[in-house]
Amino acid sequence: MTDSTDLGAEDRKIVTLARSARARNGVPEGAAVRDETGRTYVAGTVELESLRLSALRTAVAMAVASGATSLEAAAVVSEAQTPSDEDRAAVRDLGGADTPVLLAGPDGVLRLTVTAG
């Protein structure tokens, strides 16, 4: 396990934002992405009868809808042990295969860093 304090300030920020979204909304996951200009997009899991999206896919969609053309990094806070293939694919579609995806537990401690590729 890697302590989140080992991350740079901007990566710590998106982990903190993701954790806050999860807690504030009482959802299974919180996520945040940082675009090519440094803007951040924060989201929680969407579970409607007609629409189901993970927090990370929702954050990527928010970035795209706001005009982002690339991603620098993504973070998800979850009980999961690894980001899903679908989540990594969404990050890869916008940010490219080398975009880091940070996975932290509900306590905010970084568990894993993988690339979107």
C-alpha atoms as an extended CHARMM CRD file, in Angstrom:
* protein
*
       117  EXT
         1         1  MET       CA              0.0000000000        0.0000000000        0.0000000000  PROA      1               0.0000000000
         2         2  THR       CA              1.1960000000        3.4620000000       -0.8420000000  PROA      2               0.0000000000
         3         3  ASP       CA              0.3270000000        6.3380000000        1.4420000000  PROA      3               0.0000000000
         4         4  SER       CA             -1.4810000000        9.1130000000       -0.4270000000  PROA      4               0.0000000000
         5         5  THR       CA              1.0990000000       11.5420000000        0.9340000000  PROA      5               0.0000000000
         6         6  ASP       CA              3.5880000000        9.9210000000       -1.4830000000  PROA      6               0.0000000000
         7         7  LEU       CA              1.6150000000       11.4880000000       -4.3250000000  PROA      7               0.0000000000
         8         8  GLY       CA              2.1940000000       14.9170000000       -5.7860000000  PROA      8               0.0000000000
         9         9  ALA       CA             -0.0940000000       17.7070000000       -4.6540000000  PROA      9               0.0000000000
        10        10  GLU       CA             -2.3080000000       17.6010000000       -7.7590000000  PROA      10              0.0000000000
        11        11  ASP       CA             -2.8070000000       13.8300000000       -7.5080000000  PROA      11              0.0000000000
        12        12  ARG       CA             -3.5590000000       14.0870000000       -3.7730000000  PROA      12              0.0000000000
        13        13  LYS       CA             -6.1540000000       16.7030000000       -4.6610000000  PROA      13              0.0000000000
        14        14  ILE       CA             -8.0820000000       14.4310000000       -7.0380000000  PROA      14              0.0000000000
        15        15  VAL       CA             -7.9840000000       11.5420000000       -4.5490000000  PROA      15              0.0000000000
        16        16  THR       CA             -9.3590000000       13.8790000000       -1.8630000000  PROA      16              0.0000000000
        17        17  LEU       CA            -12.0690000000       15.1790000000       -4.2000000000  PROA      17              0.0000000000
        18        18  ALA       CA            -13.0650000000       11.6300000000       -5.1550000000  PROA      18              0.0000000000
        19        19  ARG       CA            -13.2290000000       10.5960000000       -1.5130000000  PROA      19              0.0000000000
        20        20  SER       CA            -15.3520000000       13.6380000000       -0.6710000000  PROA      20              0.0000000000
        21        21  ALA       CA            -17.8170000000       12.9040000000       -3.4950000000  PROA      21              0.0000000000
        22        22  ARG       CA            -18.2340000000        9.3340000000       -2.2850000000  PROA      22              0.0000000000
        23        23  ALA       CA            -18.8570000000       10.3800000000        1.3050000000  PROA      23              0.0000000000
        24        24  ARG       CA            -21.0330000000       13.4170000000        0.5330000000  PROA      24              0.0000000000
        25        25  ASN       CA            -23.3390000000       11.5240000000       -1.8210000000  PROA      25              0.0000000000
        26        26  GLY       CA            -23.3560000000        8.2130000000        0.0450000000  PROA      26              0.0000000000
        27        27  VAL       CA            -22.5010000000        6.2820000000       -3.1210000000  PROA      27              0.0000000000
        28        28  PRO       CA            -20.2790000000        3.2190000000       -3.6220000000  PROA      28              0.0000000000
        29        29  GLU       CA            -17.6050000000        5.1500000000       -5.5460000000  PROA      29              0.0000000000
        30        30  GLY       CA            -16.3180000000        8.6640000000       -5.9480000000  PROA      30              0.0000000000
        31        31  ALA       CA            -14.0440000000        9.7720000000       -8.7650000000  PROA      31              0.0000000000
        32        32  ALA       CA            -12.2050000000       12.7970000000      -10.0590000000  PROA      32              0.0000000000
        33        33  VAL       CA            -10.3020000000       13.4770000000      -13.2540000000  PROA      33              0.0000000000
        34        34  ARG       CA             -7.9070000000       16.2960000000      -14.1640000000  PROA      34              0.0000000000
        35        35  ASP       CA             -7.9020000000       17.5710000000      -17.7390000000  PROA      35              0.0000000000
        36        36  GLU       CA             -5.1120000000       19.0130000000      -19.8650000000  PROA      36              0.0000000000
        37        37  THR       CA             -5.6740000000       22.5090000000      -18.4590000000  PROA      37              0.0000000000
        38        38  GLY       CA             -5.7050000000       21.4150000000      -14.8120000000  PROA      38              0.0000000000
        39        39  ARG       CA             -9.4760000000       21.6070000000      -14.3910000000  PROA      39              0.0000000000
        40        40  THR       CA            -11.0210000000       18.8680000000      -12.2680000000  PROA      40              0.0000000000
        41        41  TYR       CA            -14.3130000000       17.0530000000      -12.6560000000  PROA      41              0.0000000000
        42        42  VAL       CA            -15.7730000000       15.1830000000       -9.6970000000  PROA      42              0.0000000000
        43        43  ALA       CA            -18.5640000000       12.6070000000       -9.7060000000  PROA      43              0.0000000000
        44        44  GLY       CA            -20.1850000000        9.7930000000       -7.7970000000  PROA      44              0.0000000000
        45        45  THR       CA            -21.7870000000        6.5740000000       -8.9390000000  PROA      45              0.0000000000
        46        46  VAL       CA            -25.0100000000        7.0650000000      -10.9230000000  PROA      46              0.0000000000
        47        47  GLU       CA            -27.6710000000        4.4300000000      -10.2590000000  PROA      47              0.0000000000
        48        48  LEU       CA            -30.9530000000        5.3410000000      -11.8850000000  PROA      48              0.0000000000
        49        49  GLU       CA            -33.4600000000        2.8480000000      -13.1750000000  PROA      49              0.0000000000
        50        50  SER       CA            -32.6280000000        3.8260000000      -16.7550000000  PROA      50              0.0000000000
        51        51  LEU       CA            -28.9550000000        4.8060000000      -16.3610000000  PROA      51              0.0000000000
        52        52  ARG       CA            -26.0690000000        3.1980000000      -14.4990000000  PROA      52              0.0000000000
        53        53  LEU       CA            -22.5790000000        4.6830000000      -14.6120000000  PROA      53              0.0000000000
        54        54  SER       CA            -19.5510000000        4.2000000000      -12.4340000000  PROA      54              0.0000000000
        55        55  ALA       CA            -18.1720000000        7.2910000000      -10.7640000000  PROA      55              0.0000000000
        56        56  LEU       CA            -15.1120000000        7.3240000000      -13.0210000000  PROA      56              0.0000000000
        57        57  ARG       CA            -17.1100000000        7.0360000000      -16.2470000000  PROA      57              0.0000000000
        58        58  THR       CA            -19.3840000000        9.8230000000      -14.9930000000  PROA      58              0.0000000000
        59        59  ALA       CA            -16.3670000000       12.0650000000      -14.2760000000  PROA      59              0.0000000000
        60        60  VAL       CA            -14.9410000000       11.3670000000      -17.7450000000  PROA      60              0.0000000000
        61        61  ALA       CA            -18.3240000000       12.1730000000      -19.3130000000  PROA      61              0.0000000000
        62        62  MET       CA            -18.4550000000       15.4400000000      -17.3670000000  PROA      62              0.0000000000
        63        63  ALA       CA            -14.9940000000       16.3590000000      -18.6480000000  PROA      63              0.0000000000
        64        64  VAL       CA            -15.9750000000       15.6170000000      -22.2510000000  PROA      64              0.0000000000
        65        65  ALA       CA            -19.2380000000       17.5470000000      -21.8980000000  PROA      65              0.0000000000
        66        66  SER       CA            -17.2610000000       20.5210000000      -20.5710000000  PROA      66              0.0000000000
        67        67  GLY       CA            -14.8880000000       20.5730000000      -23.5390000000  PROA      67              0.0000000000
        68        68  ALA       CA            -11.8580000000       18.7040000000      -22.2050000000  PROA      68              0.0000000000
        69        69  THR       CA             -9.7130000000       17.2460000000      -24.9770000000  PROA      69              0.0000000000
        70        70  SER       CA             -7.3800000000       15.1340000000      -22.8320000000  PROA      70              0.0000000000
        71        71  LEU       CA             -6.8040000000       13.9030000000      -19.2760000000  PROA      71              0.0000000000
        72        72  GLU       CA             -3.6840000000       14.1440000000      -17.1330000000  PROA      72              0.0000000000
        73        73  ALA       CA             -4.8730000000       11.7640000000      -14.3910000000  PROA      73              0.0000000000
        74        74  ALA       CA             -7.8760000000       10.0210000000      -12.8980000000  PROA      74              0.0000000000
        75        75  ALA       CA             -8.6850000000        8.8640000000       -9.3750000000  PROA      75              0.0000000000
        76        76  VAL       CA            -11.3660000000        6.6020000000       -7.9860000000  PROA      76              0.0000000000
        77        77  VAL       CA            -12.1990000000        5.8640000000       -4.3500000000  PROA      77              0.0000000000
        78        78  SER       CA            -13.8520000000        2.5000000000       -3.9510000000  PROA      78              0.0000000000
        79        79  GLU       CA            -13.9270000000       -0.8100000000       -2.1130000000  PROA      79              0.0000000000
        80        80  ALA       CA            -12.8330000000       -2.4380000000       -5.3910000000  PROA      80              0.0000000000
        81        81  GLN       CA             -9.3970000000       -3.9910000000       -5.6680000000  PROA      81              0.0000000000
        82        82  THR       CA             -8.7480000000       -2.7030000000       -9.1910000000  PROA      82              0.0000000000
        83        83  PRO       CA            -10.3570000000       -0.2370000000      -11.6090000000  PROA      83              0.0000000000
        84        84  SER       CA            -12.7380000000       -1.9680000000      -14.0090000000  PROA      84              0.0000000000
        85        85  ASP       CA            -11.7890000000       -2.4900000000      -17.6340000000  PROA      85              0.0000000000
        86        86  GLU       CA            -14.6890000000       -0.2270000000      -18.6500000000  PROA      86              0.0000000000
        87        87  ASP       CA            -13.4350000000        2.5800000000      -16.3870000000  PROA      87              0.0000000000
        88        88  ARG       CA             -9.9010000000        2.2970000000      -17.7340000000  PROA      88              0.0000000000
        89        89  ALA       CA            -11.2700000000        2.3000000000      -21.2940000000  PROA      89              0.0000000000
        90        90  ALA       CA            -13.1600000000        5.5640000000      -20.6760000000  PROA      90              0.0000000000
        91        91  VAL       CA            -10.0060000000        7.1940000000      -19.3070000000  PROA      91              0.0000000000
        92        92  ARG       CA             -7.9860000000        5.8170000000      -22.2350000000  PROA      92              0.0000000000
        93        93  ASP       CA            -10.5080000000        7.1540000000      -24.7750000000  PROA      93              0.0000000000
        94        94  LEU       CA             -9.9720000000       10.7130000000      -23.5650000000  PROA      94              0.0000000000
        95        95  GLY       CA             -6.5060000000       10.6690000000      -22.0130000000  PROA      95              0.0000000000
        96        96  GLY       CA             -4.6100000000        7.9720000000      -23.8520000000  PROA      96              0.0000000000
        97        97  ALA       CA             -3.1050000000        4.6660000000      -22.7670000000  PROA      97              0.0000000000
        98        98  ASP       CA             -0.4770000000        6.2030000000      -20.4590000000  PROA      98              0.0000000000
        99        99  THR       CA             -2.9140000000        8.2080000000      -18.3230000000  PROA      99              0.0000000000
       100       100  PRO       CA             -2.5040000000        7.1810000000      -14.6660000000  PROA      100             0.0000000000
       101       101  VAL       CA             -5.5520000000        5.8460000000      -12.8430000000  PROA      101             0.0000000000
       102       102  LEU       CA             -5.2230000000        6.0570000000       -9.0570000000  PROA      102             0.0000000000
       103       103  LEU       CA             -7.3100000000        3.7090000000       -6.9130000000  PROA      103             0.0000000000
       104       104  ALA       CA             -7.7510000000        4.5460000000       -3.2470000000  PROA      104             0.0000000000
       105       105  GLY       CA             -9.7680000000        2.8850000000       -0.5370000000  PROA      105             0.0000000000
       106       106  PRO       CA            -12.5420000000        4.6690000000        1.3640000000  PROA      106             0.0000000000
       107       107  ASP       CA             -9.8970000000        5.7760000000        3.8750000000  PROA      107             0.0000000000
       108       108  GLY       CA             -8.1340000000        7.7220000000        1.1170000000  PROA      108             0.0000000000
       109       109  VAL       CA             -5.0490000000        5.5160000000        1.1630000000  PROA      109             0.0000000000
       110       110  LEU       CA             -3.7620000000        4.7860000000       -2.3180000000  PROA      110             0.0000000000
       111       111  ARG       CA             -3.9920000000        1.0730000000       -3.1060000000  PROA      111             0.0000000000
       112       112  LEU       CA             -2.9300000000        0.9350000000       -6.7100000000  PROA      112             0.0000000000
       113       113  THR       CA             -1.8070000000        3.0500000000       -9.6410000000  PROA      113             0.0000000000
       114       114  VAL       CA             -2.3060000000        1.6470000000      -13.1430000000  PROA      114             0.0000000000
       115       115  THR       CA             -2.3400000000        3.1600000000      -16.5790000000  PROA      115             0.0000000000
       116       116  ALA       CA             -5.4930000000        3.4520000000      -18.6400000000  PROA      116             0.0000000000
       117       117  GLY       CA             -3.8580000000        1.3270000000      -21.3690000000  PROA      117             0.0000000000
